[in-house]
Amino acid sequence: MDDPNIGFVIASYAVAVTVLTALIIANVVSYRIEKRTIARFEEAGIRRRSDSAKT
């Protein structure tokens, strides 16, 4: 722990962890919003185009 650059290394790791955590949270929130929106469309009778190709 006598390395003069240890502060920079720790700060770099902290920034990387913070950015990755923020990206994961943003993706989870976006996924939940999209899933809720699709459910509302399906309740309103709006179907996906891919559903008609199956029948």
PLY file of the C-alpha trace (Angstrom):
ply
format ascii 1.0
element vertex 55
property float x
property float y
property float z
element edge 54
property int vertex1
property int vertex2
end_header
0.00 0.00 0.00
3.00 2.29 -0.32
2.33 2.87 -4.01
1.94 6.62 -4.73
-0.70 5.87 -7.40
-3.01 3.84 -5.18
-5.45 6.74 -4.85
-5.81 6.97 -8.61
-6.34 3.21 -8.93
-8.99 3.12 -6.21
-10.75 6.16 -7.68
-10.72 4.57 -11.14
-12.27 1.37 -9.84
-14.87 3.36 -7.90
-15.85 5.32 -11.01
-16.05 2.14 -13.10
-18.26 0.40 -10.53
-20.49 3.47 -10.27
-20.91 3.75 -14.05
-21.64 0.04 -14.47
-24.17 0.12 -11.64
-25.90 3.13 -13.19
-26.07 1.38 -16.58
-27.55 -1.76 -15.06
-30.16 0.23 -13.15
-31.06 2.24 -16.27
-31.53 -0.96 -18.27
-33.71 -2.59 -15.62
-35.91 0.52 -15.36
-36.20 0.77 -19.15
-37.12 -2.91 -19.43
-39.87 -2.55 -16.83
-41.29 0.54 -18.55
-41.32 -1.18 -21.95
-42.94 -4.30 -20.49
-45.65 -2.18 -18.85
-46.25 -0.28 -22.11
-46.61 -3.52 -24.10
-49.07 -4.85 -21.53
-51.18 -1.68 -21.87
-51.20 -2.02 -25.66
-52.28 -5.64 -25.45
-55.06 -4.73 -23.00
-56.25 -2.10 -25.48
-56.41 -4.75 -28.20
-53.30 -3.67 -30.05
-51.40 -6.79 -31.01
-47.87 -7.35 -32.19
-47.33 -7.86 -35.91
-45.39 -11.04 -35.18
-48.52 -12.55 -33.56
-50.40 -12.48 -36.88
-47.61 -14.38 -38.64
-48.12 -17.36 -36.33
-51.77 -17.86 -37.27
0 1
1 2
2 3
3 4
4 5
5 6
6 7
7 8
8 9
9 10
10 11
11 12
12 13
13 14
14 15
15 16
16 17
17 18
18 19
19 20
20 21
21 22
22 23
23 24
24 25
25 26
26 27
27 28
28 29
29 30
30 31
31 32
32 33
33 34
34 35
35 36
36 37
37 38
38 39
39 40
40 41
41 42
42 43
43 44
44 45
45 46
46 47
47 48
48 49
49 50
50 51
51 52
52 53
53 54
